[in-house]
Amino acid sequence: MTLNENADIDTSQVTDARGSGGGGAFGGGGGGMGGIPIPVGGGLLGTLLVLGLVVAGMFLGPKLYGDGDNGALNETCSTANPDRLQHAECRNALYINSIQAYWLKATPETFGQPYQATDTVFFAQAVNTGCGAADSGVGPFYCPLDKLVYIDLTFYDELANRFGAKGQFAQPYVLAHEYGHHLQNLLGTSDQVRRQQERDPDNANALSVRLELQADCLAGVWSKHATETTAANGQPIFKSLTQEDVNQALEAAAAIGDDVIQRKSGRPVDETQFTHGTAAQRRQWFNNGYSTGDGKRCDTFSGAI
């Protein structure tokens, strides 16, 4: 994967709340099960952690991250800085630009509905959201109530060091997965799933798995078209994307399969507790999206998965 050093980085798609203090978190920033950053019944990369947070949100009311301050981010990611692509926050902003540029065009073409761009909030340790308070231990997530993606960028160190997904393309995969949840929210898929879960609580986890695998598939679809996306100045965002990059995304998807997570946390594999899918399923559905490049081929709700 090679990013284009001449592509403008649109930092308006990011809210940098890393200096705003966040506050009100569940824990000290390294939570999760046995040091692994996964909430009970939630998941590492998806909206379903919100099922727990929404309850808090109902009682606490919307508690947002604050305005943030993009001044330092704007300076770091400016074209005046020749080293800007050496900074994780600038690369991630450019990934977000690419993901949203693709879905802005593809959503009406594929699903017949408009796409609404949304911010990613960079936070440090803790953050208040429309879905309640969270800390870094929950990993990246999407909140459907405020329609924002949240990530503590130090998560990528955890992904590389604890889960072994060290490839650079693991990062845009993570973001593309979360924006897959945003798309599901816009299309009404998330609401349909939550209603089904309320009607059939015994199958709540199984429905969660299907929602998460669809987000993986949508991440694969964007990956297929990533080199077609352009920045605000018309420059291609990616110069190249190789099979090795795709393999890095597949490796990341497999590293955070429910079965792998359960083993790493010292527990026996229990399919009834799966919320995101096995390593094999996550690889399969990302690859399905990548190989077809078609969001319509991401129907994880019909038939076997």
PyMOL commands that set and color helices and strands:
alter all, ss='L'
color gray80, all
select helices_A, chain A and resi 11-13+47-60+71-76+84-86+88-111+136-138+155-161+170-187+189-199+201-228+243-255+258-264+271-273+279-292+295-297
alter helices_A, ss='H'
color red, helices_A
select strands_A, chain A and resi 2-3+14-16+120-122+126-129+132-135+141-143+148-151+238-240
alter strands_A, ss='S'
color yellow, strands_A
deselect
rebuild
show_as cartoon
